[in-house]
Amino acid sequence: MKSLTKLFALLAVPLTLIACASTPRQEGTGEYMDDSLITAKVKAAILNEPTLKVAEINVETFKGTVQLSGFVSSRAAISKAIEITRDVKGVSSVKDDMRVK
């Protein structure tokens, strides 16, 4: 019985690590935390820009790629939001899905 318990313990650790690993369509636990932090930093950067309205711009991050969406007042606002987002540490690329209202 002891050997069965040891075998289970030895198999449980790798299986747990595999369950937390990322796939092309799913983030691992660490990546999710990193992306949440990037999202928060981008939202804060947009909030600190007086020419942008943070309520108009939605921010989502997946594996370092930030998607900006929503309806903004001008093309200049789109350009500024993209520029600010690119300057945030951890952002690997920016996808623009914003529209001028």
C-alpha positions in Angstrom: 0.0 0.0 0.0 2.9 2.4 0.8 4.3 1.9 -2.7 1.0 2.7 -4.3 0.8 5.9 -2.3 4.3 6.9 -3.3 3.5 6.1 -7.0 0.4 8.3 -6.8 2.5 11.1 -5.2 5.1 10.9 -7.9 2.5 11.0 -10.7 0.4 13.8 -9.1 3.1 16.5 -9.3 3.8 16.2 -13.1 0.1 16.0 -13.8 -0.5 19.1 -11.8 2.2 21.0 -13.6 0.8 19.8 -17.0 -2.7 21.1 -16.0 -1.2 24.6 -15.3 0.7 24.7 -18.6 -0.3 26.9 -21.4 -1.5 25.9 -24.8 -1.9 28.0 -28.0 -5.5 28.8 -27.0 -5.2 28.7 -23.2 -2.9 30.5 -20.8 -1.1 28.9 -17.9 -1.6 30.3 -14.4 1.6 32.5 -14.5 0.7 33.9 -18.0 -2.8 34.8 -16.8 -1.3 36.7 -13.9 1.2 38.5 -16.2 -1.6 39.4 -18.7 -3.8 40.7 -15.9 -1.0 43.0 -14.8 -0.4 44.2 -18.3 -4.1 44.9 -18.7 -4.1 46.9 -15.5 -1.0 48.9 -16.6 -2.5 49.7 -20.0 -5.8 50.9 -18.4 -3.8 53.1 -16.0 -1.7 54.5 -18.8 -4.9 55.3 -20.8 -6.5 56.8 -17.7 -3.5 59.1 -17.2 -3.7 60.5 -20.7 -6.1 63.5 -20.6 -7.0 63.3 -24.3 -8.4 59.7 -23.9 -11.5 58.5 -22.1 -10.8 55.2 -20.4 -14.5 54.3 -20.4 -14.5 54.2 -24.2 -11.6 51.8 -24.6 -11.8 48.1 -23.6 -8.4 46.4 -22.9 -7.9 42.6 -23.1 -4.5 40.8 -23.0 -3.6 37.3 -24.1 0.0 36.1 -23.9 1.3 39.7 -24.1 -0.8 40.7 -27.0 -3.1 43.6 -26.1 -6.4 44.1 -28.0 -8.0 47.5 -27.8 -11.6 47.8 -28.7 -14.5 50.3 -28.3 -15.7 53.5 -29.8 -13.6 56.6 -29.6 -14.1 60.2 -30.7 -11.3 60.4 -33.4 -8.5 58.7 -35.3 -6.1 60.7 -33.2 -7.5 59.0 -30.1 -6.9 55.6 -31.7 -3.3 56.5 -32.6 -2.7 57.8 -29.1 -4.2 54.7 -27.4 -2.0 52.4 -29.5 1.1 54.5 -28.9 0.5 54.5 -25.1 -0.2 50.7 -25.1 3.0 49.9 -27.0 5.0 51.8 -24.3 3.7 49.6 -21.5 6.3 47.0 -20.3 5.3 43.5 -21.2 3.2 44.3 -24.2 4.5 42.3 -27.2 2.0 43.5 -29.8 -1.2 45.6 -30.1 -4.4 44.7 -32.0 -6.5 47.6 -32.9 -10.3 47.0 -32.9 -11.3 50.5 -32.0 -13.8 52.5 -34.1 -14.5 56.2 -34.5 -18.1 57.0 -33.4 
